[in-house]
């Protein structure tokens, strides 16, 4: 389990390695522009086919849902370090799996 201190830093508890059991998602306050920028950036590095029409994570077809998936893919691909979820201060780590329906935010151990 992870927690945030007042400085916004993630600290492991119970001997957990940094980033384990965490998923990178956009902050709810992220602007549409930030979400689009995050999608474009992450999709230049990771496979974003699941947010394309017909993909398992295309619906709902919203920027925040698409950004959530690809930001997490980038976070996992890049080493699962807290700084891999910064996205110009628009990312946050969640400790609850944001997967829904057939859209799986895989956490690879």
C-alpha positions in Angstrom: 0.0 0.0 0.0 1.2 3.5 -0.8 0.3 6.9 0.7 0.9 10.5 -0.2 2.5 12.9 2.3 1.8 16.6 2.3 4.6 17.1 -0.3 2.9 14.8 -2.8 5.7 12.3 -2.6 4.9 8.6 -2.7 6.5 6.5 -0.1 6.4 2.7 0.1 5.1 1.0 3.2 5.4 -2.5 4.4 8.6 -3.1 2.5 6.9 -2.5 -0.9 9.2 -1.5 -3.7 8.4 1.9 -5.3 5.7 1.7 -7.9 4.4 -1.7 -7.1 0.7 -2.0 -7.2 0.4 1.5 -8.6 -1.2 2.8 -11.8 -0.5 6.2 -13.4 -3.6 8.2 -14.3 -4.3 11.9 -15.0 -5.3 14.2 -12.2 -9.0 14.9 -12.4 -8.1 18.6 -12.7 -6.1 18.0 -15.9 -7.0 20.3 -18.8 -8.1 18.9 -22.2 -4.9 20.2 -23.7 -2.8 18.4 -21.1 -4.7 15.2 -21.7 -4.2 15.4 -25.5 -0.5 16.3 -25.0 -0.1 13.3 -22.7 -1.8 11.0 -25.2 0.4 12.2 -28.0 3.6 11.9 -26.0 2.9 8.4 -24.6 1.7 7.1 -27.9 5.0 8.1 -29.5 6.6 5.5 -27.2 4.1 2.8 -26.3 1.5 0.8 -28.3 -1.8 2.7 -28.2 -3.8 0.4 -30.4 -6.2 -0.4 -27.6 -7.6 3.3 -27.6 -8.2 3.2 -31.4 -11.7 2.4 -32.7 -12.5 -1.2 -32.1 -9.8 -1.4 -29.4 -10.6 -2.8 -25.9 -10.2 0.7 -24.3 -11.7 2.9 -27.1 -15.0 3.3 -25.2 -15.8 5.5 -23.6 -14.2 7.7 -26.3 -13.0 10.5 -24.0 -9.6 12.1 -23.6 -9.4 11.4 -19.9 -10.1 7.7 -20.4 -7.7 7.4 -23.2 -5.0 9.4 -21.4 -5.5 7.2 -18.3 -4.6 4.1 -20.2 -1.7 5.4 -22.2 -0.2 7.3 -19.3 -0.2 4.0 -17.4 1.3 2.1 -20.3 4.1 4.7 -20.4 4.6 4.6 -16.7 4.9 0.8 -16.7 7.1 0.8 -19.8 9.5 3.4 -18.3 10.2 1.7 -15.0 7.3 2.4 -12.7 9.1 5.2 -10.9 7.1 8.1 -9.5 8.8 10.5 -12.0 7.5 8.4 -14.9 4.0 9.6 -14.0 4.7 13.3 -13.8 3.5 14.3 -17.2 4.1 18.0 -16.6 2.5 17.7 -13.2 -0.8 16.3 -14.6 -0.3 12.7 -13.6 -1.0 11.0 -10.3 -0.4 7.4 -9.0 -3.5 5.4 -8.0 -3.3 2.3 -5.8 -6.7 1.0 -7.0 -6.7 -0.7 -10.4 -8.6 1.6 -12.8 -9.4 -1.3 -15.2 -13.0 -1.5 -16.4 -14.8 -4.1 -18.6 -12.5 -5.4 -21.2 -10.1 -2.5 -20.7 -7.3 -3.9 -18.5 -4.7 -1.6 -17.0 -2.3 -4.5 -16.7 0.2 -4.4 -13.9 3.1 -6.6 -14.9 5.0 -8.1 -12.0 
